[in-house]
Amino acid sequence: MEVSPELSRLANAFGVATEYWDQAGKHRKVSAVTVQAVLAAFGVDASSPQACEEALAERRLDHWQRMLPPVFVMRQHSEAVTWVHVRHGDPVRVWIELEDGGYRHDVTQVDNWTPPEYLESGTVGEASFRLPADLPLGWHTLHAESRGVSSSCPLVVSPTRLELPESIQRRPAWGLAVQLYSMRSRRSWGLGDFADLADLAAWSGHDLGADFVQVNPLHAAGPTAPMAPSPYLPVTRRFFNPLYIRVEDIPEFAYLDLAAIEQVRALGSEVADANTNADLIDRDSSWAAKKAALELVFTVGRSPGREADYRAFLAAEGEGLIAFGTWCALVEVNGPVWQDWPEDLQDPESEAVAQARLDLSDRVEFYCWLQWISDSQLAHCQHAALHSGMRLGILHDLAVGVHPEGADSWALQKVLAQGVHVGAPPDMYNQLGQNWTQPPWRPDTLADAAFIPYRDMLRTVLRNAGALRLDHVLGLFRLWWIPEGMPAYSGTFVKFDHEALVNILVLEAHRAGAVLIGEDLGTVEEWVQNLLAERGILGTTILWFERGDVIKPVEQWRWASMASVTVHDLPPTAAYLAGEHIRLRSELGQLATDEEVEWAAFANELADWRAELTGRGLLRPDSALPDLVVALHRLVARSPCRLISIALPDTVGDVRTQNQPGTDEEYPNWQVPLSDGKGNPITLEDLADSELLRRLVSAVGG
C-alpha cells in the first residue's frame, strides 16, 4: 500500500521517511504499513487520512501553546534566534540566567512576520529574539515573562568545534583495540577486567609507546543470569558493568577478616582456570563468583574519607543512579523482563516502586555502590594510561542503544520509543539488513525532556575517557526504525535534531577533555561526514571498505579519521585473508548471492590488495600470511588519518570472529577469548612475547 498525501505530511512532521536512497544508490519507497507502524511509536494514530489530519492539527496546537521551546541549543559565536509565543499584541521580556548564577539582559527583539494563531483560549502571536553570540559555554536558562505569565527553558551553548590536541594534529596517535572481556590475565576472574585494562594501558604506553587503548562498550548488563553477552545490547548506556570490577583492588577488601579473604580467594579460584583455556567465555559463572565476593566486601565499613567520596558520587549521579539501582533490585525479585512485572511496578514513578525502593533499600544501595567502585577503577585506568605517556588514554565506546527489557527502557519510558527496534538497512556485508532489537530515543519527548537523559549519559561515559567512539554515529542524524514483527529490511529512517544532539555531544566532550570518533560506515551521506568533521568529530576508516571498483589511494583517506585494517564485525585480518567472512556467512545461510560469485569477487579483492602492496614496495610477491598482515598495517600508517588502531587479535594471529552481524544464538558472538592462530589462549602476560605484535607496532610507527 502506497503512502497517501495525508500520511506523507504527517510523516514529514515527525521526521519519518517515506522514501530513501540505499547504499547502492537505488531509490526505495517505504510502505504505508511501515510508516503507520512507526508513527504509532510516537503515540500517533495514522490509520486513516482523517486521523492523519487530526494528528497534524494536534501537533500544531501543541507548538502554539508553548511560550518557549522545551530547550534551545546553539553554537557559541553564532547568531541564534528563538521564538516566544504570547497573547497577540502583549509585550514580552526575555533574559538569560547563566549557569554560574549571573544574568544577561542583552537579548534583542527582531522582526517576525509570522501570522498570529487563533486558538480557543485567544489569539497567540509569535515574537523573535536574537541571543548574544558571546554567551559562555554551558547549560543556562532562558526566561520569558509577559503580563504575569512566565516560562523558562534550558539554553545550551556549545563550542563551534572540538579541537584535537595539538600533538595529534602534528603527529598521528596509535593504539590497541581490545574486547576487554576477551583479554584475560592470570589474575582475572575468567574474563578481562578493569585491572587488566589498567595493566594493558600502562604496559603498552611505557614499553610500546601506544597513545590509547580502545575498548568495547563497558555498559552494564543485567544483574542476574543469563547475562547478555553483547556489549552493544546493554541494559543501560549510562552505567558500567560491575562484571569488570577487580575485587582485590577495592580498598575495603584489605579490611575483610581472614576467613572472608579466604572465601573471596576461593571464589576467584573457581573461575580462574578459564583464564588459561580457549573455551567460550562464561560470563554467568564469573559473575556469580564475583558478585558473591562483592557482597562480602560491601559489608566492610568505609573510612570517613571514603564514605564522603561515596556520598558525593551518589549526589552527583542523582535520581538516575537510584533508578538504576532500583531496577536491579526489582530484577532480583521479579525477574529480568520488566514488562512481565506486576503492573504497578512497570511505572518507575509509581507509589509501588517508591515503596519497593524502601523495602529493598539494601539491594538498591549495593547496586549503587557497585557503580561507585566501577567509576573509581575506571578512573584508575585512565590515570595509569596517562601516567604511562599515552596522549589519549582509554578510548571508550558508546553503543547505539539499549536492551528492550533493560533498565533504561524501564526508567526512561517517556523518551524511548515503544513498538519499534533500531537496526540497519541492507548493505554489502549484511544483505538482509540488521535488527539490533533496541528501542530508539523518541525525538519529540527527548526534546521535551531538554535532552537531559542524553546529556547525563554522555557525562558518565566521558568522565574517565580520553576519547569516545560513537557506534553508528548516523544515529545522531537518523536511525533505521523497524516495527515489531517486521523484517529488518522493512523499516524506514527517522530523523533526529542532529544540530542539538551534536552540539550537546561537543559541549560535554569539550568539558571532559575528550576526543570524539564517529563510526560512520555504511549508508552515510557525505554531508553528514562533512558536518561531523566541521565540528571536530573524527570519522572511521576501515581498510577493507576503501575499495570500490578500485582501491582508493591511501593518501586520499580522510585526515579527520581513525583508521584500522579491520573491525570487530569482521574476522581478524589473518582470517579475513583466508575468506572466513564468506565461509562463515555461507555456513549460517547469510549469503544473498551465489557462494561461487562471492569467492570469485573475494579473489579479485585479494589480488587487488596484493598488487597495491607490492606496487608500493610494502610486500614481496612470495610473502607469507603474517607479512601480508604487517604490510596492510604499514599501508594504513601511510594515510593522513589522525588515529590508527591495531586490533589486538591481529597482534597474536587470532582467527576467530568476535561478532557475526545478523546472528544471535547461531554464532557465539562476544564470547571468544583472545587466542593465537592455533587456538591456544593468550593472556595479558603473553603479549610481551608476541613477535607479530612488535612488528605491527613498528609498522604503524610505534
C-alpha positions in Angstrom: 0.0 0.0 0.0 1.4 3.4 -1.1 1.7 6.3 1.2 -1.2 8.8 0.9 -0.6 12.6 0.8 -2.1 13.0 4.3 0.1 10.2 5.7 3.1 11.8 3.9 2.5 15.2 5.5 2.2 13.6 8.9 5.3 11.5 8.5 7.2 14.6 7.4 6.1 16.5 10.5 7.6 13.7 12.7 10.7 13.2 10.6 9.6 9.8 9.3 11.0 9.0 5.8 8.6 7.8 3.2 11.4 7.1 0.7 15.2 6.9 0.8 18.3 6.0 -1.2 20.0 2.7 -0.4 23.8 2.1 -0.2 23.8 1.0 -3.9 22.3 4.3 -4.9 18.8 2.9 -5.6 15.7 4.8 -4.7 13.4 3.0 -2.3 9.8 3.8 -1.3 8.6 2.9 2.1 5.2 1.1 2.5 2.3 2.8 4.2 2.1 -0.1 6.7 5.7 0.6 7.9 5.1 4.4 8.1 1.9 3.9 10.1 3.6 1.5 12.5 6.5 3.9 13.0 4.1 6.8 13.7 2.3 4.6 16.2 5.6 4.5 18.2 5.2 8.3 18.5 1.8 7.7 20.0 0.2 8.9 16.8 -2.9 7.4 15.1 -2.2 7.4 11.3 -4.7 4.7 10.4 -6.8 6.9 8.0 -6.5 10.3 6.2 -8.8 11.9 8.8 -6.7 10.6 11.7 -3.6 12.0 10.0 -5.2 15.4 9.6 -6.3 15.4 13.3 -2.8 14.4 14.4 -1.3 17.2 12.4 -3.7 19.7 14.0 -2.9 18.5 17.5 0.9 18.9 16.8 0.4 22.4 15.5 -1.7 23.3 18.6 0.9 21.9 20.9 3.5 24.2 19.3 1.4 27.4 19.6 0.5 26.6 23.2 4.2 26.8 24.3 5.5 30.1 25.4 9.1 28.9 24.8 10.7 25.9 23.1 11.3 23.0 25.5 15.0 23.6 25.1 17.2 25.9 22.9 20.6 24.7 21.7 23.1 27.0 19.9 26.7 27.2 18.9 28.9 29.8 20.6 29.9 32.8 18.3 26.9 32.0 16.0 23.8 34.0 15.5 20.8 32.3 17.1 17.1 33.5 17.2 14.4 31.9 19.3 10.7 32.3 19.1 8.4 33.3 22.0 4.6 32.9 22.0 2.5 35.4 23.9 -1.0 36.8 23.7 -1.1 38.7 20.4 0.0 42.3 20.9 1.2 41.9 24.5 4.8 43.0 25.4 7.2 40.3 26.5 10.6 40.4 28.4 13.3 37.8 27.7 16.5 37.3 29.6 19.2 34.7 30.3 20.3 33.2 33.7 23.8 31.8 33.3 24.8 28.5 35.0 27.2 30.3 37.2 24.4 32.5 38.6 24.9 35.6 36.5 22.4 37.2 34.2 22.4 38.5 30.6 19.7 41.0 29.5 21.2 41.9 26.1 18.6 39.8 24.3 17.2 41.8 21.4 13.9 41.5 19.6 13.9 41.1 15.8 11.2 41.2 13.2 8.9 38.2 12.9 6.1 38.4 10.4 4.5 35.0 11.2 0.7 35.5 11.2 -0.9 35.0 14.6 -2.6 31.8 15.5 -6.3 31.7 16.6 -6.8 29.3 19.5 -9.9 28.7 21.7 -8.1 30.5 24.5 -7.3 33.5 22.4 -5.1 34.8 19.7 -1.4 34.0 20.1 1.4 35.9 18.4 5.0 34.9 17.8 7.9 37.2 18.6 11.6 36.5 17.8 14.6 37.3 20.0 18.3 37.2 19.0 20.5 35.7 21.7 24.0 37.1 22.3 26.7 35.3 20.3 29.3 35.6 23.1 27.5 33.6 25.7 29.7 31.4 27.7 29.7 27.6 27.1 27.3 25.6 29.3 23.8 24.9 30.4 22.0 28.2 31.1 18.3 29.1 31.5 16.2 31.2 29.1 13.4 33.2 30.7 10.4 34.9 29.3 7.6 37.0 31.0 4.5 38.7 29.7 1.8 40.3 31.8 2.4 37.9 34.7 2.7 34.8 32.6 6.2 33.4 32.6 8.1 30.4 31.3 11.7 29.1 31.2 13.7 26.5 29.3 17.3 25.3 29.3 19.7 27.2 27.0 22.7 25.1 25.8 25.7 26.8 24.4 28.2 24.6 22.6 31.7 25.1 21.2 31.8 25.8 17.5 34.4 23.0 17.1 36.0 20.3 19.3 39.7 20.8 18.7 42.1 17.9 18.5 45.1 18.0 20.9 47.9 19.9 19.1 50.3 17.0 19.4 47.8 14.7 17.5 47.3 17.4 14.9 51.1 17.4 14.3 51.7 13.6 14.6 49.1 10.7 14.4 48.4 8.7 17.5 48.2 4.9 17.5 46.7 2.4 20.0 45.4 -1.1 20.5 41.8 -2.1 20.2 40.6 -4.8 22.6 37.4 -6.6 23.5 38.1 -6.3 27.2 36.2 -9.4 28.3 38.4 -11.5 25.9 41.7 -10.3 27.2 42.4 -12.2 30.4 45.4 -12.2 32.7 46.5 -14.9 35.1 44.7 -12.9 37.9 41.4 -12.4 36.1 38.1 -14.0 37.2 37.5 -15.8 33.9 37.4 -12.7 31.7 39.3 -9.4 31.3 38.5 -6.7 33.9 39.4 -3.1 34.8 42.7 -4.2 36.4 43.7 -5.9 33.2 42.8 -2.7 31.3 44.9 -0.6 33.5 47.8 -3.0 33.1 47.5 -3.2 29.3 47.4 0.6 29.2 50.4 1.0 31.5 52.5 -1.7 29.7 51.6 -0.6 26.1 52.2 3.0 26.9 55.5 2.6 28.7 57.0 -0.2 26.6 55.4 0.2 23.1 54.7 4.0 23.0 51.0 3.5 22.5 48.7 6.5 22.8 45.4 4.8 23.6 43.7 1.6 24.3 40.3 1.3 22.6 37.7 -0.9 24.4 34.3 -2.3 23.6 31.3 -0.6 25.3 31.6 -1.2 29.1 27.9 -0.5 29.7 26.1 -2.6 32.3 24.4 -5.9 31.6 21.6 -7.3 33.7 22.3 -8.3 37.4 21.0 -11.9 37.1 21.8 -14.8 34.9 21.8 -15.3 32.0 23.9 -12.2 31.3 23.5 -11.0 27.7 27.0 -11.3 26.1 26.7 -8.4 23.7 28.3 -5.2 24.9 26.3 -3.4 22.2 23.0 -4.5 23.8 23.3 -3.2 27.4 20.6 -2.7 29.9 21.8 0.9 30.3 24.3 3.1 28.4 24.8 5.5 31.4 26.2 3.0 33.9 29.0 0.4 33.8 29.2 -3.4 34.0 30.4 -4.4 37.5 31.4 -7.7 36.0 34.7 -5.8 35.1 35.5 -4.9 38.7 38.7 -6.4 40.2 37.5 -7.4 43.7 41.0 -7.4 45.2 41.6 -3.8 44.2 38.8 -2.4 46.2 40.4 -0.7 49.3 37.9 -2.3 51.7 39.0 -5.8 50.6 42.1 -5.4 52.8 39.9 -5.0 55.8 37.9 -8.2 55.5 38.6 -10.7 58.2 40.9 -13.6 57.3 38.0 -16.0 56.8 36.3 -13.7 54.4 39.5 -13.0 52.5 40.0 -16.8 52.0 36.4 -17.0 50.9 36.9 -14.3 48.2 40.1 -16.0 47.0 38.3 -19.4 46.8 35.5 -17.7 44.8 38.2 -16.3 42.4 39.9 -19.7 42.1 36.6 -21.3 41.0 36.7 -19.3 37.7 40.4 -18.7 37.3 41.1 -21.9 35.4 39.1 -20.3 32.5 41.9 -17.7 32.1 44.2 -20.3 30.5 41.8 -22.2 28.2 40.3 -21.1 24.9 36.8 -22.2 25.7 34.0 -19.7 25.2 33.8 -17.1 27.9 31.2 -17.9 30.7 30.0 -14.6 32.0 27.4 -16.2 34.3 29.9 -18.3 36.2 32.3 -15.3 36.5 29.5 -13.0 37.7 28.2 -15.5 40.2 31.6 -15.8 41.8 32.4 -12.1 41.6 29.0 -11.0 42.9 29.3 -13.3 46.0 32.8 -11.7 46.7 31.5 -8.2 46.2 28.7 -8.9 48.6 31.3 -9.6 51.3 33.4 -6.5 50.5 30.2 -4.4 50.6 29.7 -5.2 54.2 33.0 -3.6 55.2 32.7 -0.2 56.8 34.3 2.7 54.9 36.7 5.3 56.3 35.3 8.8 56.7 37.1 10.0 53.6 35.9 7.0 51.5 32.3 7.5 52.8 32.4 11.2 51.9 33.6 10.3 48.4 30.8 7.7 48.0 28.1 10.1 49.2 29.4 12.8 46.8 29.2 10.2 44.0 25.6 9.4 44.9 24.7 13.1 45.0 26.3 13.8 41.6 24.6 10.9 39.8 21.3 11.7 41.4 17.9 10.1 40.6 19.3 8.3 37.5 21.6 6.2 39.6 18.9 5.5 42.2 16.5 4.4 39.4 19.2 2.0 38.0 19.8 0.6 41.5 16.1 0.2 42.0 15.7 -1.6 38.7 18.5 -4.0 39.6 16.9 -4.8 42.9 13.5 -5.3 41.3 15.0 -7.7 38.8 16.3 -9.9 41.6 12.8 -10.2 43.0 10.6 -10.1 39.9 12.7 -11.4 37.0 14.6 -9.7 34.2 11.7 -8.7 31.9 10.1 -5.6 33.5 7.2 -5.8 31.1 6.2 -9.0 33.0 6.3 -7.4 36.4 3.2 -6.6 38.4 1.6 -3.7 36.5 2.2 -1.1 39.3 5.9 -1.8 39.2 6.1 -1.2 35.5 5.8 2.5 36.1 9.1 3.8 37.6 7.2 6.8 39.1 4.5 4.8 40.8 3.9 4.6 44.5 4.5 0.9 44.4 8.0 1.5 43.0 8.7 4.1 45.7 7.7 1.6 48.4 9.7 -1.2 46.8 12.8 1.1 46.8 12.4 1.4 50.6 11.7 -2.3 51.1 14.8 -3.2 49.0 17.0 -0.3 50.2 19.9 -2.6 51.0 19.9 -4.1 47.5 19.4 -0.7 45.9 22.4 0.6 47.9 24.5 -2.4 46.8 24.0 -1.7 43.1 24.7 2.0 43.6 27.9 1.1 45.4 29.0 -1.2 42.5 28.8 1.9 40.2 31.0 3.9 42.6 33.5 1.1 42.6 33.4 0.8 38.8 33.8 4.5 38.4 36.8 4.5 40.8 38.5 1.7 38.9 37.9 3.3 35.6 39.4 6.5 36.9 42.5 4.5 37.8 42.6 3.0 34.3 42.7 6.5 32.7 45.3 7.7 35.3 47.5 4.7 34.6 47.2 5.3 30.8 48.2 8.9 31.0 50.9 8.2 33.5 52.5 5.8 31.0 52.9 8.6 28.5 49.7 8.0 26.4 48.4 11.1 24.8 44.7 10.0 25.0 44.4 7.1 27.4 41.3 5.0 27.3 39.1 5.2 24.2 35.6 4.2 25.3 32.8 3.1 23.1 29.1 4.2 23.2 26.6 1.7 22.0 23.8 2.9 19.7 21.0 1.7 22.0 19.9 -0.5 24.9 18.2 -3.8 25.6 14.4 -3.5 25.2 13.8 -5.2 28.6 16.6 -3.3 30.4 17.0 -0.6 33.0 16.9 2.3 30.6 13.9 1.0 28.7 12.1 0.9 32.1 13.4 4.1 33.7 13.3 6.2 30.5 10.0 5.0 29.0 8.9 8.6 28.3 11.9 9.3 26.0 12.3 5.9 24.3 10.0 4.7 21.5 7.9 1.6 22.1 6.9 -0.9 19.5 10.0 -0.4 17.2 13.6 -1.6 17.1 16.7 0.1 15.8 18.7 -1.6 13.1 20.3 -1.0 9.7 19.0 -1.4 6.1 20.6 -4.0 3.8 24.2 -3.3 2.7 27.1 -5.2 1.1 28.0 -7.2 4.2 24.5 -7.6 5.7 22.3 -8.2 2.7 19.1 -8.8 4.7 19.5 -5.8 6.9 20.1 -5.8 10.7 17.8 -5.7 13.6 19.6 -4.7 16.8 16.3 -5.1 18.9 16.9 -1.7 20.6 14.3 0.9 21.4 15.4 4.3 19.9 15.2 7.7 21.5 11.9 9.4 20.7 12.9 12.7 19.1 9.8 14.6 20.4 9.8 13.5 24.0 13.6 13.7 24.3 13.4 17.3 23.3 10.6 17.8 25.8 13.0 16.5 28.4 15.5 19.1 27.3 17.9 16.2 26.2 18.8 15.7 29.9 18.8 11.9 29.7 21.2 12.1 26.7 23.4 14.6 28.5 23.6 12.6 31.7 24.6 9.5 29.7 27.3 11.4 27.9 28.7 12.8 31.2 29.1 9.4 32.8 30.7 7.8 29.8 33.1 10.7 29.2 34.1 11.2 32.8 37.1 8.8 32.7 37.7 8.8 28.9 40.5 10.3 26.8 38.3 9.6 23.7 34.9 8.3 22.9 33.9 6.3 19.8 30.2 6.5 19.0 28.9 3.4 17.4 26.7 4.2 14.3 27.1 7.9 14.6 24.4 8.3 12.0 22.1 7.8 14.9 22.6 11.4 15.8 21.0 12.3 12.5 18.6 9.4 11.7 18.0 5.8 12.7 16.5 2.9 10.9 13.3 2.0 12.8 11.9 -1.5 12.3 8.3 -2.0 13.6 8.0 -5.1 15.8 7.1 -8.2 13.8 8.6 -6.9 10.5 11.8 -8.0 8.9 14.8 -5.7 9.1 14.6 -4.6 5.5 11.0 -3.3 6.0 12.0 -0.4 8.2 12.4 3.3 7.5 14.6 6.2 8.6 13.5 8.6 11.3 15.2 12.0 11.6 16.6 13.4 14.8 17.5 17.0 15.8 21.1 16.4 14.9 22.1 20.0 15.5 21.0 19.8 19.1 22.5 16.3 19.7 25.8 17.1 18.1 26.0 20.4 20.0 25.4 18.7 23.3 27.9 16.0 22.5 30.6 18.5 21.5 30.0 20.5 24.7 30.2 17.5 27.0 33.3 16.2 25.3 35.0 19.6 25.5 34.3 19.8 29.2 35.7 16.2 29.7 38.8 17.0 27.5 38.0 14.0 25.3 38.4 13.4 21.5 35.3 12.1 19.6 35.2 9.4 16.9 32.1 8.6 15.0 31.6 5.2 13.4 30.3 6.5 10.0 30.5 3.4 7.9 27.7 2.1 5.7 24.9 4.2 4.4 26.1 7.7 5.5 25.8 10.7 3.2 28.8 12.8 2.5 27.2 15.9 4.1 26.9 14.1 7.4 30.6 13.2 7.3 31.4 16.8 6.4 29.3 18.2 9.2 30.9 15.9 11.8 34.4 16.9 10.5 33.5 20.5 10.7 32.6 20.1 14.4 35.8 18.3 15.1 34.4 14.7 15.3 36.7 12.2 13.6 35.3 9.6 11.2 36.1 6.0 10.8 38.2 4.4 8.0 38.4 0.7 7.6 41.0 -0.5 5.0 38.7 -3.2 3.6 36.0 -0.7 2.9 38.3 1.7 1.0 38.0 -0.4 -2.2 35.2 0.1 -4.6 35.7 -0.5 -8.3 39.4 0.3 -7.5 41.4 0.8 -4.3 41.2 4.4 -3.0 44.8 5.7 -2.7 45.7 5.8 0.9 46.9 9.4 0.6 43.3 10.4 -0.1 41.9 8.9 3.1 40.3 11.4 5.5 42.7 13.3 7.8 39.9 13.6 10.4 39.5 9.9 10.9 40.6 6.9 12.9 41.9 4.2 10.6 42.3 0.4 11.0 42.6 -2.6 8.9 39.6 -4.4 10.3 36.7 -4.0 12.7 35.0 -6.2 15.3 32.2 -7.1 13.0 34.7 -8.8 10.6 37.1 -11.7 11.2 40.6 -10.9 12.4 42.8 -9.9 9.5 44.5 -13.3 9.1 41.1 -15.0 9.0 39.7 -12.4 6.6 42.6 -13.0 4.2 41.6 -16.7 4.2 38.0 -15.8 3.3 36.5 -16.6 6.8 33.9 -13.9 6.3 32.5 -15.8 3.3 32.8 -19.3 4.8 31.0 -18.2 8.0 28.2 -16.4 6.2 27.7 -19.4 3.9 27.6 -21.8 6.9 25.0 -19.6 8.6 22.9 -19.1 5.5 23.5 -15.4 5.3 24.7 -15.1 1.7 22.2 -13.3 -0.6 24.2 -14.2 -3.7 25.7 -17.4 -5.0 28.7 -18.6 -3.0 30.9 -19.1 -6.1 30.3 -15.5 -7.0 31.3 -14.3 -3.6 34.5 -16.3 -3.7 35.4 -15.0 -7.2 34.8 -11.5 -6.0 37.0 -12.0 -3.0 39.8 -13.5 -5.1 39.7 -10.3 -7.2 39.7 -8.2 -4.0 42.7 -10.1 -2.5 44.6 -9.8 -5.8 44.0 -6.0 -5.8 45.3 -5.6 -2.3 48.4 -7.7 -3.0 49.1 -5.6 -6.2 48.6 -2.4 -4.2 51.1 -3.5 -1.5 53.7 -4.9 -3.9 53.4 -1.8 -6.1 54.2 0.3 -3.1 57.1 -1.8 -2.1 55.4 -2.9 1.1 55.2 -6.6 0.2 57.1 -9.2 -1.8 55.0 -11.4 -4.1 56.0 -14.6 -2.3 55.4 -13.2 1.2 53.7 -15.4 3.9 50.4 -14.5 5.6 51.9 -12.7 8.6 53.9 -10.5 6.2 50.7 -9.6 4.4 49.0 -8.6 7.7 52.0 -6.4 8.6 52.0 -4.8 5.1 48.4 -3.9 5.4 49.1 -2.1 8.6 52.1 -0.3 7.0 49.7 0.9 4.3 47.3 2.3 6.9 50.1 4.1 8.5 50.8 5.9 5.3 47.4 7.6 5.5 46.8 11.1 6.8 44.4 9.7 9.4 45.0 11.2 12.9 44.4 7.9 14.8 45.5 4.4 13.9 44.0 1.4 15.7 45.5 -2.1 15.8 43.1 -4.9 16.7 44.6 -6.9 19.5 43.6 -10.2 17.8 45.8 -9.3 14.9 48.8 -9.0 17.1 48.7 -12.7 18.0 47.4 -14.2 14.8 43.9 -14.9 16.1 41.5 -16.2 13.5 38.1 -16.5 15.4 35.4 -13.9 14.7 34.2 -11.9 17.7 30.9 -11.0 16.2 28.9 -12.1 13.2 26.2 -9.5 12.5 22.7 -10.8 11.8 23.1 -13.7 14.2 22.0 -14.4 17.8 22.3 -17.9 19.0 23.6 -19.2 15.6 27.1 -17.9 16.5 28.8 -17.3 19.9 29.1 -13.6 19.5 31.1 -11.7 22.1 32.2 -14.9 23.8 35.5 -15.7 22.1 38.7 -15.3 24.2 41.9 -14.0 22.8 43.8 -16.8 21.2 46.7 -17.4 18.7 46.3 -18.8 15.2 46.3 -22.3 16.6 43.6 -21.7 19.1 45.9 -21.5 22.1 44.7 -19.0 24.8 46.7 -15.8 25.1 46.8 -13.9 28.4 47.9 -10.4 29.0 51.3 -11.7 30.3 51.8 -13.5 27.0 51.6 -10.3 24.8 55.1 -9.2 25.6 56.4 -12.3 23.8 54.5 -11.7 20.6 56.8 -11.1 17.7 53.9 -10.2 15.5 52.7 -7.5 17.9 56.1 -5.9 17.8 56.1 -6.0 14.0 52.7 -4.4 13.8 53.7 -1.7 16.3 56.7 -0.9 14.2 54.6 -0.9 11.1 52.3 1.9 12.4 55.3 4.0 13.7 55.4 2.9 17.3 
